[in-house]
């Protein structure tokens, strides 16, 4: 008999996924369904995505983590996944755009996070189905004294993920199945096999999210727009990451901090050089100079260190002005 095999939130835990599919003895004609959140937090999002893309008879429902990538909403987890996927990132996100927000067959309904009982799946809001922040707020308003599944009374079972239930899945009345058992946090990866409605789980090999956060901290930091931060933003970013970083990351952040300090220390020299150049050039030459705005301020006696600091409010502006005045300055550390 062809089965429908529904997997809880995988979050890039590819080795555990393979182990679970082997334990289930997944057959080629079985339909493999993910409740969503294939990516983020785990060590191997590319391998997980490729399995669902390349295996026939496979469906992945849109999770809130896929939706974040599709919508370009980046927190730390999405920044890491983008680096993990490398050159395949854009093409993978294009595939994510095609994911359905729900799945249903004769035996079961599958959503990532939730549904409003009594409303057909096709009429549900995407934000609620996938568990976006706005969808979660709306659910809280609709069901202030409990959970949406407290009110689910349809005969057809519903399966979902999103909210970690603990090491064991949440099963109620043989109709409500919560399958997110925290694989990326070192707990379990869980599957439900239908129509038998049997549960299968494997233990996670590690607390992957804790490990991945540490491993990718420095690569993620190096992708941040340090040149375009304002000086206060730059200082705040350095301070926030220095508190929870490893030795290599703290060392690199100290280098960035020194680079920023050296750039700001150039302000007096930039003022002096602008005055010197302004005195040597004609009015017409000033108009065509790449630093014309600053040079005219200098000629008119309005360029002082305080005004220059306000205008050179980012490293990039400072570097650009220094280059226009012929002063060599270091770029952000690599």
Secondary structure per residue as TSV (DSSP state, phi and psi in degrees):
chain	resnum	aa	ss	phi	psi
A	1	X	-	360.0	134.6
A	2	X	-	-70.4	130.9
A	3	X	-	-105.1	158.1
A	4	X	E	-107.1	117.6
A	5	X	E	-108.3	113.1
A	6	X	E	-106.5	124.9
A	7	X	E	-106.5	136.3
A	8	X	-	-70.2	-176.6
A	9	X	-	-54.8	119.8
A	10	X	-	-92.5	-40.8
A	11	X	T	50.9	47.0
A	12	X	T	75.6	12.6
A	13	X	-	-90.8	76.5
A	14	X	H	-69.7	-43.7
A	15	X	H	-60.8	-41.8
A	16	X	H	-66.1	-36.4
A	17	X	H	-61.9	-47.3
A	18	X	H	-60.7	-40.7
A	19	X	H	-63.0	-42.3
A	20	X	H	-68.0	-42.0
A	21	X	H	-65.1	-34.8
A	22	X	H	-68.3	-40.7
A	23	X	H	-63.1	-37.8
A	24	X	H	-74.6	-20.3
A	25	X	T	61.4	55.5
A	26	X	-	-59.3	129.5
A	27	X	-	-104.3	155.8
A	28	X	T	-55.4	-32.6
A	29	X	T	-88.3	-4.3
A	30	X	S	-68.9	143.1
A	31	X	E	-89.2	121.0
A	32	X	E	-99.7	124.1
A	33	X	E	-125.4	130.0
A	34	X	E	-100.6	139.4
A	35	X	-	-76.9	-1.7
A	36	X	S	107.9	175.0
A	37	X	-	61.1	57.3
A	38	X	-	-70.1	-29.0
A	39	X	S	-117.9	176.0
A	40	X	S	78.4	136.6
A	41	X	S	83.5	-25.5
A	42	X	S	-102.1	177.1
A	43	X	S	-83.8	-17.7
A	44	X	-	-139.8	60.8
A	45	X	H	-64.4	-34.8
A	46	X	H	-62.6	-44.1
A	47	X	H	-64.9	-39.1
A	48	X	H	-63.9	-47.8
A	49	X	H	-60.9	-44.1
A	50	X	H	-63.5	-35.7
A	51	X	H	-61.3	-45.6
A	52	X	H	-72.2	-29.1
A	53	X	H	-76.5	-36.0
A	54	X	H	-94.2	-23.2
A	55	X	S	-81.6	126.0
A	56	X	S	-60.4	158.0
A	57	X	S	60.0	46.1
A	58	X	E	-132.7	140.8
A	59	X	E	-136.3	135.9
A	60	X	E	-121.4	127.4
A	61	X	B	-83.9	147.8
A	62	X	-	-66.6	118.1
A	63	X	-	-97.1	169.5
A	64	X	H	-65.1	-26.3
A	65	X	H	-75.0	-39.0
A	66	X	H	-62.5	-41.9
A	67	X	H	-62.0	-35.7
A	68	X	H	-61.5	-42.9
A	69	X	H	-65.7	-42.7
A	70	X	H	-61.0	-37.4
A	71	X	H	-93.9	0.1
A	72	X	T	68.7	31.7
A	73	X	-	-98.6	107.1
A	74	X	-	-110.8	123.1
A	75	X	-	-113.4	-170.7
A	76	X	H	-57.5	-42.2
A	77	X	H	-62.4	-40.3
A	78	X	H	-71.3	-36.0
A	79	X	H	-61.2	-40.2
A	80	X	H	-65.7	-47.5
A	81	X	H	-59.0	-40.3
A	82	X	H	-59.0	-40.5
A	83	X	H	-72.1	-38.8
A	84	X	H	-61.5	-38.7
A	85	X	H	-81.0	-23.4
A	86	X	G	57.4	-128.0
A	87	X	G	-65.1	-17.5
A	88	X	G	-88.9	-0.4
A	89	X	H	-62.3	-54.0
A	90	X	H	-59.3	-43.3
A	91	X	H	-67.7	-34.5
A	92	X	H	-67.7	-39.9
A	93	X	H	-65.5	-37.3
A	94	X	H	-58.4	-39.8
A	95	X	H	-66.6	-40.2
A	96	X	H	-58.2	-32.7
A	97	X	T	-61.3	-22.6
A	98	X	T	-87.9	-5.0
A	99	X	-	-70.3	139.7
A	100	X	B	-76.7	157.6
A	101	X	S	-90.4	-5.6
A	102	X	E	-159.6	164.5
A	103	X	E	-139.6	143.7
A	104	X	E	-151.0	137.6
A	105	X	-	-133.8	-163.3
A	106	X	S	-66.2	-21.0
A	107	X	S	-104.0	-26.0
A	108	X	E	-159.3	156.7
A	109	X	E	-112.4	143.7
A	110	X	E	-131.2	126.9
A	111	X	E	-132.0	163.4
A	112	X	S	-75.2	-50.6
A	113	X	S	-118.6	-45.3
A	114	X	-	-169.0	171.4
A	115	X	-	-153.3	156.1
A	116	X	-	-88.9	116.9
A	117	X	T	-56.6	141.5
A	118	X	T	90.8	-6.4
A	119	X	S	-111.1	128.4
A	120	X	-	-56.3	149.1
A	121	X	G	-56.3	-40.0
A	122	X	G	-66.3	-15.4
A	123	X	G	-104.9	1.5
A	124	X	S	-75.3	152.8
A	125	X	-	-75.3	135.1
A	126	X	H	-58.3	-36.7
A	127	X	H	-62.4	-36.2
A	128	X	H	-75.6	-43.4
A	129	X	H	-59.2	-42.4
A	130	X	H	-93.4	-11.4
A	131	X	T	81.8	34.2
A	132	X	-	-67.8	168.1
A	133	X	H	-58.7	-43.8
A	134	X	H	-67.4	-35.7
A	135	X	H	-64.9	-38.8
A	136	X	H	-64.8	-40.1
A	137	X	H	-63.4	-40.9
A	138	X	H	-66.2	-39.9
A	139	X	H	-62.4	-41.9
A	140	X	H	-61.0	-38.9
A	141	X	H	-69.0	-37.2
A	142	X	H	-72.3	-35.8
A	143	X	T	-129.4	69.7
A	144	X	T	-67.1	-21.1
A	145	X	T	-106.9	12.1
A	146	X	S	-179.4	-151.3
A	147	X	-	-114.7	157.9
A	148	X	G	-58.3	-37.8
A	149	X	G	-75.0	-10.1
A	150	X	G	-65.0	-22.0
A	151	X	G	-107.1	4.7
A	152	X	-	-82.6	114.6
A	153	X	-	-124.9	14.0
A	154	X	-	-69.0	154.0
A	155	X	S	-72.5	-32.7
A	156	X	S	-73.4	126.4
A	157	X	E	-61.7	151.0
A	158	X	E	-123.3	137.7
A	159	X	E	-123.0	138.6
A	160	X	E	-152.3	172.7
A	161	X	-	-130.9	-131.0
A	162	X	S	77.7	-58.8
A	163	X	S	-96.4	120.5
A	164	X	-	-65.0	126.5
A	165	X	-	-94.7	-4.9
A	166	X	-	114.0	-164.7
A	167	X	S	-72.2	-19.3
A	168	X	S	-114.2	148.3
A	169	X	-	-69.0	161.1
A	170	X	E	-94.7	122.1
A	171	X	E	-127.7	124.0
A	172	X	E	-130.3	126.4
A	173	X	T	58.3	18.5
A	174	X	T	64.3	14.6
A	175	X	T	-127.1	-17.4
A	176	X	E	-123.0	120.0
A	177	X	E	-129.2	112.0
A	178	X	E	-100.3	116.9
A	179	X	-	-107.2	2.1
A	180	X	-	-81.7	101.4
A	181	X	-	-110.0	28.6
A	182	X	-	70.9	39.7
A	183	X	G	-57.4	-42.1
A	184	X	G	-72.4	-13.5
A	185	X	G	-99.4	8.8
A	186	X	T	94.1	11.7
A	187	X	S	-98.0	-111.2
A	188	X	E	-130.7	155.4
A	189	X	E	-108.8	130.1
A	190	X	E	-125.8	145.8
A	191	X	E	-131.8	152.3
A	192	X	E	-118.4	127.5
A	193	X	E	-103.7	125.1
A	194	X	E	-117.8	140.8
A	195	X	T	-92.1	2.2
A	196	X	T	-70.9	-24.4
A	197	X	T	58.0	50.8
A	198	X	E	-102.9	146.5
A	199	X	E	-104.1	137.9
A	200	X	E	-135.7	138.8
A	201	X	E	-141.2	154.6
A	202	X	E	-131.4	152.2
A	203	X	E	-79.2	142.7
A	204	X	-	-68.1	148.8
A	205	X	S	-77.6	-20.0
A	206	X	S	-167.7	171.0
A	207	X	-	-81.3	83.8
A	208	X	H	-62.5	-39.3
A	209	X	H	-64.6	-40.0
A	210	X	H	-62.3	-41.0
A	211	X	H	-69.9	-47.2
A	212	X	H	-62.8	-40.3
A	213	X	H	-57.3	-42.3
A	214	X	H	-72.7	-44.0
A	215	X	H	-62.9	-35.3
A	216	X	T	-102.8	4.9
A	217	X	H	-60.3	-50.0
A	218	X	H	-67.7	-46.1
A	219	X	H	-56.4	-39.1
A	220	X	H	-66.5	-43.3
A	221	X	H	-59.6	-37.1
A	222	X	H	-69.4	-16.1
A	223	X	T	-90.6	-6.5
A	224	X	S	-71.3	151.3
A	225	X	-	-79.2	66.3
A	226	X	G	-58.5	-37.0
A	227	X	G	-65.2	-26.2
A	228	X	G	-104.7	-2.5
A	229	X	S	-65.9	145.3
A	230	X	B	-70.0	162.9
A	231	X	H	-58.3	-44.0
A	232	X	H	-63.4	-39.7
A	233	X	H	-62.8	-40.7
A	234	X	H	-62.9	-46.2
A	235	X	H	-63.8	-39.9
A	236	X	H	-65.8	-41.0
A	237	X	H	-64.5	-43.9
A	238	X	H	-60.3	-45.5
A	239	X	H	-64.7	-41.5
A	240	X	H	-67.0	-38.4
A	241	X	H	-82.3	-26.7
A	242	X	H	-64.9	-28.3
A	243	X	T	-69.6	-25.9
A	244	X	T	-130.6	41.2
A	245	X	-	-118.6	163.2
A	246	X	-	-85.5	179.1
A	247	X	H	-61.6	-44.1
A	248	X	H	-63.2	-40.5
A	249	X	H	-68.1	-43.9
A	250	X	H	-61.2	-39.3
A	251	X	H	-62.9	-43.5
A	252	X	H	-66.7	-39.9
A	253	X	H	-64.4	-35.4
A	254	X	H	-63.1	-37.7
A	255	X	H	-64.1	-41.9
A	256	X	H	-64.6	-42.3
A	257	X	H	-61.5	-42.1
A	258	X	H	-64.9	-39.1
A	259	X	H	-60.5	-45.3
A	260	X	H	-64.6	-40.9
A	261	X	H	-63.3	-42.0
A	262	X	H	-64.1	-39.1
A	263	X	H	-63.3	-45.5
A	264	X	H	-66.1	-29.8
A	265	X	H	-69.1	-13.9
A	266	X	T	-78.0	-12.1
A	267	X	H	-54.0	-45.8
A	268	X	H	-60.4	-41.6
A	269	X	H	-65.0	-37.0
A	270	X	H	-65.6	-40.2
A	271	X	H	-62.9	-46.5
A	272	X	H	-60.9	-45.3
A	273	X	H	-66.9	-38.1
A	274	X	H	-62.1	-41.7
A	275	X	H	-64.0	-41.2
A	276	X	H	-63.5	-46.8
A	277	X	H	-65.2	-41.6
A	278	X	H	-61.3	-34.6
A	279	X	H	-73.3	-25.2
A	280	X	H	-90.9	-21.1
A	281	X	S	-101.1	153.0
A	282	X	-	-75.6	167.4
A	283	X	H	-59.9	-41.9
A	284	X	H	-65.1	-40.2
A	285	X	H	-65.2	-36.1
A	286	X	H	-63.1	-40.9
A	287	X	H	-59.9	-33.2
A	288	X	T	-96.2	3.8
A	289	X	S	-80.9	140.6
A	290	X	T	-61.9	-19.6
A	291	X	T	-106.5	30.2
A	292	X	H	-53.5	-43.2
A	293	X	H	-59.5	-44.4
A	294	X	H	-70.7	-37.1
A	295	X	H	-67.6	-39.7
A	296	X	H	-66.7	-36.1
A	297	X	H	-62.8	-40.7
A	298	X	H	-64.6	-44.9
A	299	X	H	-61.5	-34.7
A	300	X	T	-89.2	5.2
A	301	X	T	75.7	18.6
A	302	X	-	-105.5	-1.7
A	303	X	-	-96.8	107.4
A	304	X	-	-126.0	171.8
A	305	X	H	-59.3	-40.6
A	306	X	H	-64.0	-44.2
A	307	X	H	-68.9	-36.6
A	308	X	H	-65.7	-39.8
A	309	X	H	-62.6	-36.5
A	310	X	H	-66.8	-38.5
A	311	X	H	-77.9	-36.0
A	312	X	-	-93.1	67.3
A	313	X	-	-84.0	-4.0
A	314	X	B	-134.1	160.3
A	315	X	H	-57.3	-39.8
A	316	X	H	-60.6	-44.5
A	317	X	H	-64.4	-35.9
A	318	X	H	-68.0	-44.5
A	319	X	H	-63.3	-42.3
A	320	X	H	-62.7	-43.1
A	321	X	H	-65.9	-42.8
A	322	X	H	-60.2	-43.1
A	323	X	H	-63.2	-39.9
A	324	X	H	-65.1	-28.9
A	325	X	T	-92.5	2.5
A	326	X	T	82.8	17.8
A	327	X	-	-99.7	128.9
A	328	X	-	-82.8	129.4
A	329	X	-	-133.3	150.0
A	330	X	-	-72.8	148.2
A	331	X	-	-87.9	173.3
A	332	X	-	-57.2	140.0
A	333	X	-	-59.2	144.9
A	334	X	-	-95.2	360.0
